[in-house]
Amino acid sequence: PLHELVKEVSCAGVKKHHLKRAIETYLTEKHPCHCRECQNNGLRVLDSDVC
């Protein structure tokens, strides 16, 4: 996970926590699974906030 790369800096634990939360929030908002079903068994893709 990306948040595990934060090491040897002041307040590393807090920074890891905030980075992990930010990534989780981003993924829940910008994930293709939030797009509606595609016609003809198409693949859902998110392109610049457009499904």
For each residue, the residues with C-beta under 8 A, 3 or more apart:
1: 4 20
2: 5 19 23
3: 6 16 17 19 20 23
4: 1 16
5: 2
6: 3 9 12 15 16 19
7: 12
8: 12
9: 6 12 15
10:
11: 14 15
12: 6 7 8 9 15 16
13: 16 17
14: 11 17 18
15: 6 9 11 12 18 19
16: 3 4 6 12 13 19 20
17: 3 13 14 20 21
18: 14 15 21 22
19: 2 3 6 15 16 22 23
20: 1 3 16 17 23 24
21: 17 18 24 25
22: 18 19 25 26
23: 2 3 19 20 26 27
24: 20 21 27 28
25: 21 22 28 29
26: 22 23 29 30
27: 23 24 30 31
28: 24 25 31
29: 25 26 34
30: 26 27 46 49
31: 27 28 34 46
32: 35 44 45 46 51
33: 44
34: 29 31 46 51
35: 32 38 44 45 46 51
36: 51
37: 44
38: 35 41 42 43 44
39: 42
40:
41: 38
42: 38 39
43: 38
44: 32 33 35 37 38 51
45: 32 35 51
46: 30 31 32 34 35 49 50 51
47: 50 51
48:
49: 30 46
50: 46 47
51: 32 34 35 36 44 45 46 47
